[in-house]
Amino acid sequence: MIMVTPVIRTVDLRSDTVTKPTESMRSAMANAEVDDDVLGNDPTAVILEREVAEIAGKEAAMFVPSGTMGNLISVLVHCDERGSEVILGDDSHIHIYENGGVSSLGGVHPRTVKNEEDGTMEISSIEAAVRSPKGDLHYPVTKLICLENTQANCGGRCLPIEYIDKVGELAKKHGLKLHIDGARLFNASVALGVPVRRIVQAADSVSICLSKGIGAPVGSVIVGSKSFITKARWLRKTLGGGMRQIGVLCAAALVALRENVAKLEDDHKKAKILAEGLNRIERLKVDVAAVETNIIYVDLPKDPKFGAEDACKSLEVLSVLVIPQTTFRIRIVLHHQISDSDLDYVLSCFEKLFSSVPEEKA
């Protein structure tokens, strides 16, 4: 008798960007009403942009193919003179993971301020970093402050409304603009129990990713004033982001917006359950209190013979996909296509792996 090993489906926890389009998304894409969006006539894109603008409490919105482009366009609109300066977190997505686009393509100088463990930057440190056009001529002139909500590299932490308001007041005091990278803004809204429009009330522009937390296959929407979006459309075209029948993509995004925001609370609950379970495994450490949304960081023993990359490769053999964050830290991201049984399986794989790896002796 031939023994057949049962096939275990892959549990992909590398990011919430790995979700597959749902059947309702595929149906909406197939039946989307479309036209040429570069000419401003795609009706499905218009509906999506209006809905997101309304959710964010801003005058206008524009669909872009990625969050990176959304952030780049926003920075370039606000920093409209080469050599302008943007203040942003040293652990922010714009600064670390967006190819240095604000400087290489926009000639904008990044001035970093330390991100604290909770994702914020000290208000006093932000103010100390501001450089005025009336100041020393050796320095670039600050025009923009950028925040990230949730702050991914700090574990998906939510920036409090009161904090964002204070940064907004500081920006106004110095004649600056405030941009929010809202890659997982819906996660923050659900976790804080506060509408998106209130969270971003102090912001002049926001980039809202649709392919992360809420699981659309492609795209982000940037929001702001009508004049901001008018300038943004020119820059989108310049950067090669002008697309034609984008209603096919926007239709899926509309489904995500209408159906998946309500699923985020469950993602957050699952993340907390998984974090607690991992923290109970001997030799692993998770700051459970810091798991506010759908991102978990798992700290491994500092064994030079078995670091995060080794652990990720071993887990991949067991059909669990995660990514190394640092030498001895693994990142896990929950999404709406992860089930309760998936959590049980992932925990069993971690237990199996770290009970079989011999502990390094001092």
C-alpha positions as CSV (number, residue, x, y, z in Angstrom):
1,M,0.0,0.0,0.0
2,I,1.4,3.4,-1.0
3,M,1.3,6.0,1.7
4,V,0.4,9.5,0.4
5,T,1.4,12.5,2.5
6,P,-1.5,14.8,2.8
7,V,-1.0,18.2,1.1
8,I,-1.1,21.1,3.6
9,R,-2.1,24.4,2.1
10,T,0.5,27.1,2.5
11,V,-0.2,29.6,5.3
12,D,1.2,32.8,3.9
13,L,1.9,35.3,6.7
14,R,4.6,37.4,4.9
15,S,2.2,40.4,4.5
16,D,-1.4,41.3,4.1
17,T,-0.5,42.1,0.4
18,V,-0.5,38.4,-0.4
19,T,-4.3,37.9,-0.4
20,K,-6.0,36.6,-3.5
21,P,-9.0,38.4,-5.0
22,T,-12.3,37.1,-3.7
23,E,-15.0,35.7,-6.0
24,S,-17.0,39.0,-5.5
25,M,-13.9,41.0,-6.5
26,R,-13.4,38.9,-9.6
27,S,-17.0,39.2,-10.6
28,A,-16.9,43.0,-10.1
29,M,-13.8,43.2,-12.2
30,A,-15.3,41.2,-15.0
31,N,-18.4,43.4,-15.1
32,A,-16.8,46.8,-14.3
33,E,-18.0,49.8,-16.3
34,V,-14.9,51.4,-17.7
35,D,-13.6,54.2,-19.8
36,D,-10.3,56.1,-20.3
37,D,-9.1,57.4,-16.9
38,V,-6.3,59.5,-18.3
39,L,-9.0,61.5,-20.0
40,G,-10.8,61.5,-16.7
41,N,-13.8,59.4,-17.8
42,D,-13.6,56.0,-16.1
43,P,-16.9,55.9,-14.1
44,T,-15.8,53.1,-11.7
45,A,-12.6,55.1,-10.8
46,V,-14.7,58.2,-10.2
47,I,-17.0,56.2,-7.8
48,L,-14.1,54.8,-5.9
49,E,-12.3,58.2,-5.6
50,R,-15.5,59.9,-4.4
51,E,-16.1,57.2,-1.8
52,V,-12.6,57.3,-0.4
53,A,-12.6,61.1,-0.3
54,E,-15.8,61.0,1.6
55,I,-14.5,58.4,4.1
56,A,-11.4,60.6,4.6
57,G,-13.3,63.8,4.9
58,K,-11.3,65.4,2.1
59,E,-12.4,67.3,-1.1
60,A,-10.9,65.1,-3.7
61,A,-9.1,61.8,-4.4
62,M,-7.0,60.0,-7.0
63,F,-6.3,56.3,-7.6
64,V,-2.6,55.3,-8.0
65,P,-1.1,51.9,-8.7
66,S,0.8,51.7,-5.4
67,G,1.3,53.3,-2.0
68,T,4.9,54.1,-3.0
69,M,3.7,56.2,-5.9
70,G,1.0,57.8,-3.7
71,N,3.5,58.9,-1.1
72,L,6.0,60.1,-3.7
73,I,3.4,62.2,-5.5
74,S,2.2,63.7,-2.2
75,V,5.7,64.6,-1.1
76,L,6.4,66.2,-4.5
77,V,3.2,68.2,-4.5
78,H,4.0,69.7,-1.1
79,C,7.8,70.0,-1.7
80,D,7.5,71.8,-5.0
81,E,11.0,73.2,-5.1
82,R,14.1,71.0,-5.5
83,G,16.1,71.1,-2.3
84,S,13.1,71.3,0.0
85,E,13.1,69.2,3.1
86,V,10.7,66.7,4.5
87,I,10.7,65.6,8.2
88,L,9.9,61.9,8.7
89,G,10.5,59.0,11.0
90,D,13.9,57.2,10.8
91,D,12.0,53.9,10.7
92,S,9.2,55.0,8.3
93,H,8.2,53.2,5.2
94,I,8.9,56.3,3.0
95,H,12.4,56.6,4.3
96,I,13.4,52.9,4.3
97,Y,11.4,51.0,1.7
98,E,10.5,53.4,-1.1
99,N,13.9,53.4,-3.0
100,G,14.8,56.9,-1.9
101,G,12.3,58.2,-4.5
102,V,11.7,61.5,-2.7
103,S,15.3,62.4,-3.2
104,S,16.3,60.6,-6.4
105,L,13.2,61.7,-8.3
106,G,12.1,64.8,-6.5
107,G,15.3,66.3,-5.2
108,V,13.7,66.4,-1.7
109,H,16.0,66.2,1.3
110,P,14.8,63.7,4.0
111,R,15.5,64.8,7.6
112,T,14.8,62.0,10.0
113,V,13.6,62.0,13.5
114,K,13.7,58.9,15.8
115,N,10.6,56.8,15.8
116,E,9.8,55.8,19.4
117,E,8.6,52.2,20.2
118,D,5.0,53.3,19.8
119,G,5.6,54.7,16.3
120,T,5.5,58.4,17.3
121,M,8.2,61.0,17.0
122,E,8.7,63.3,19.9
123,I,6.9,66.6,19.2
124,S,9.9,68.5,20.6
125,S,12.2,66.6,18.3
126,I,10.1,67.3,15.2
127,E,10.0,71.0,16.1
128,A,13.8,71.1,16.6
129,A,14.2,69.6,13.1
130,V,12.3,72.3,11.4
131,R,14.5,74.6,9.3
132,S,13.0,78.0,8.3
133,P,13.6,80.0,5.1
134,K,14.7,82.8,7.5
135,G,17.3,80.6,9.1
136,D,20.9,79.7,8.2
137,L,21.4,79.6,4.4
138,H,23.5,76.5,4.8
139,Y,20.4,74.4,5.3
140,P,17.5,73.2,3.1
141,V,14.1,74.6,3.9
142,T,11.5,72.4,5.6
143,K,8.1,72.2,3.8
144,L,6.5,69.0,5.0
145,I,6.1,66.5,7.9
146,C,5.2,62.9,7.3
147,L,3.6,60.4,9.7
148,E,2.8,56.7,9.2
149,N,-0.4,55.2,10.6
150,T,-0.3,52.4,11.5
151,Q,3.5,52.4,11.9
152,A,4.6,49.1,10.4
153,N,8.2,48.8,11.6
154,C,7.0,49.5,15.1
155,G,4.7,46.6,15.0
156,G,1.6,48.1,13.4
157,R,1.1,50.6,16.2
158,C,-1.7,53.1,16.0
159,L,-0.8,56.8,16.3
160,P,-3.3,58.4,18.7
161,I,-5.6,61.2,17.4
162,E,-4.4,63.6,20.0
163,Y,-0.8,63.1,18.8
164,I,-1.7,63.6,15.2
165,D,-3.6,66.8,16.1
166,K,-0.5,68.1,17.9
167,V,1.7,67.4,14.9
168,G,-0.9,69.2,12.7
169,E,-0.8,72.2,15.0
170,L,3.0,72.2,14.9
171,A,2.9,72.1,11.1
172,K,0.6,75.1,10.9
173,K,2.7,77.0,13.4
174,H,5.7,76.7,11.1
175,G,3.8,77.0,7.8
176,L,4.3,73.4,6.9
177,K,2.1,70.7,5.4
178,L,1.3,67.4,7.0
179,H,1.1,64.1,5.0
180,I,0.0,60.8,6.4
181,D,1.1,57.5,4.9
182,G,-2.0,55.6,5.7
183,A,-0.9,52.2,4.3
184,R,-3.0,50.5,7.0
185,L,-5.2,53.4,8.0
186,F,-8.3,51.2,8.1
187,N,-6.6,49.0,10.7
188,A,-5.9,52.0,12.8
189,S,-9.5,53.2,12.5
190,V,-10.8,49.8,13.6
191,A,-8.3,49.4,16.4
192,L,-8.9,52.9,17.8
193,G,-12.7,52.8,17.2
194,V,-12.5,56.1,15.5
195,P,-13.6,57.1,11.9
196,V,-10.9,57.5,9.3
197,R,-11.9,61.1,8.7
198,R,-11.3,62.0,12.3
199,I,-7.9,60.3,12.4
200,V,-6.7,62.3,9.3
201,Q,-8.5,65.6,10.1
202,A,-5.2,67.5,10.7
203,A,-3.6,66.1,7.5
204,D,-3.3,68.0,4.2
205,S,-2.9,64.8,2.3
206,V,-3.2,61.1,2.9
207,S,-2.1,58.0,1.0
208,I,-4.6,55.2,1.7
209,C,-3.5,51.7,0.6
210,L,-6.2,49.4,-0.6
211,S,-4.1,46.3,-1.2
212,K,-2.9,45.9,2.4
213,G,-5.3,45.6,5.3
214,I,-8.5,45.4,3.2
215,G,-7.1,43.0,0.5
216,A,-7.7,44.7,-2.8
217,P,-5.4,43.2,-5.5
218,V,-3.9,46.5,-6.5
219,G,-3.8,50.2,-5.7
220,S,-3.9,53.1,-3.3
221,V,-5.9,56.3,-3.2
222,I,-4.4,59.7,-2.3
223,V,-6.8,62.3,-0.9
224,G,-6.5,66.1,-0.2
225,S,-7.9,69.4,-1.4
226,K,-9.1,69.8,-5.0
227,S,-6.0,71.9,-5.8
228,F,-3.7,69.2,-4.3
229,I,-5.3,66.5,-6.4
230,T,-5.1,68.6,-9.6
231,K,-1.4,68.9,-9.1
232,A,-1.2,65.2,-8.2
233,R,-2.8,64.2,-11.5
234,W,0.0,65.9,-13.4
235,L,2.6,64.2,-11.4
236,R,0.9,60.8,-11.7
237,K,1.1,61.2,-15.5
238,T,4.8,62.3,-15.3
239,L,5.7,59.2,-13.2
240,G,4.0,56.8,-15.6
241,G,1.0,56.2,-13.4
242,G,-1.7,57.4,-15.8
243,M,-3.7,54.3,-16.7
244,R,-6.6,53.8,-19.1
245,Q,-9.5,51.4,-18.2
246,I,-8.6,51.3,-14.5
247,G,-12.2,50.6,-13.5
248,V,-11.3,46.9,-13.7
249,L,-8.9,47.5,-10.7
250,C,-11.1,50.1,-9.0
251,A,-14.1,47.6,-9.1
252,A,-12.1,45.2,-6.9
253,A,-11.0,48.0,-4.6
254,L,-14.7,49.0,-4.1
255,V,-15.5,45.5,-3.1
256,A,-12.6,45.5,-0.6
257,L,-13.7,48.9,0.7
258,R,-17.3,47.8,1.2
259,E,-16.8,44.2,2.4
260,N,-13.4,43.8,4.1
261,V,-13.1,46.7,6.5
262,A,-15.5,44.9,8.8
263,K,-13.1,41.9,8.8
264,L,-10.2,43.8,10.2
265,E,-11.4,43.4,13.8
266,D,-11.2,39.6,13.4
267,D,-7.6,39.9,11.9
268,H,-6.6,41.9,15.0
269,K,-8.1,39.3,17.3
270,K,-6.3,36.5,15.5
271,A,-3.0,38.4,15.7
272,K,-3.4,38.8,19.4
273,I,-4.2,35.0,19.8
274,L,-1.2,34.1,17.7
275,A,1.1,36.5,19.6
276,E,0.0,35.1,22.9
277,G,0.5,31.5,21.7
278,L,4.0,32.3,20.3
279,N,5.0,34.0,23.5
280,R,4.2,30.9,25.4
281,I,6.7,28.9,23.4
282,E,10.0,28.5,25.3
283,R,12.8,30.6,23.8
284,L,10.5,32.8,21.8
285,K,9.5,36.3,22.9
286,V,6.7,38.5,21.7
287,D,5.6,41.8,23.1
288,V,2.0,40.9,23.2
289,A,0.9,44.3,24.5
290,A,2.4,46.0,21.4
291,V,0.2,43.9,19.1
292,E,-2.5,46.5,18.4
293,T,-3.5,45.5,14.9
294,N,-2.4,42.7,12.5
295,I,1.4,42.8,12.7
296,I,3.5,40.6,15.1
297,Y,7.3,40.6,15.7
298,V,8.8,37.4,17.1
299,D,12.2,37.7,18.8
300,L,14.3,34.6,18.5
301,P,17.2,33.4,20.7
302,K,20.4,35.1,19.7
303,D,22.0,32.0,18.3
304,P,24.5,32.8,15.6
305,K,23.9,29.3,14.1
306,F,20.2,29.7,13.8
307,G,18.9,33.2,13.0
308,A,15.7,34.6,11.5
309,E,16.6,33.6,7.9
310,D,17.3,30.0,9.0
311,A,14.0,29.9,10.9
312,C,12.1,31.3,7.9
313,K,13.6,28.6,5.6
314,S,12.7,25.9,8.0
315,L,9.1,27.1,8.4
316,E,8.8,27.3,4.6
317,V,9.5,23.6,4.4
318,L,6.4,23.2,6.7
319,S,4.4,25.4,4.3
320,V,4.4,28.5,6.6
321,L,5.7,31.6,5.0
322,V,7.1,34.5,7.1
323,I,9.9,36.9,6.6
324,P,13.0,37.9,8.6
325,Q,12.8,41.5,10.0
326,T,16.3,41.6,11.5
327,T,18.9,39.0,12.3
328,F,16.9,37.5,15.2
329,R,13.4,38.8,14.5
330,I,10.6,37.5,12.4
331,R,7.7,39.5,11.1
332,I,4.2,38.0,10.8
333,V,1.2,39.8,9.3
334,L,-2.4,38.5,9.6
335,H,-5.1,39.0,6.9
336,H,-8.7,38.0,6.2
337,Q,-7.7,34.8,4.4
338,I,-6.1,33.3,7.5
339,S,-8.4,30.8,9.4
340,D,-8.5,29.6,13.0
341,S,-7.1,26.3,11.9
342,D,-4.2,28.1,10.2
343,L,-3.3,29.7,13.5
344,D,-3.3,26.3,15.2
345,Y,-1.0,24.9,12.5
346,V,1.4,27.8,12.6
347,L,1.7,27.5,16.4
348,S,2.4,23.8,16.0
349,C,5.1,24.5,13.4
350,F,6.9,27.0,15.6
351,E,6.7,24.6,18.6
352,K,8.1,21.8,16.5
353,L,10.9,24.0,15.1
354,F,12.1,25.5,18.3
355,S,11.8,22.3,20.4
356,S,14.1,20.6,17.8
357,V,16.7,23.4,17.6
358,P,19.3,22.7,20.3
359,E,19.8,25.6,22.7
360,E,23.1,27.3,22.4
361,K,25.3,26.8,25.4
362,A,27.2,29.7,26.9
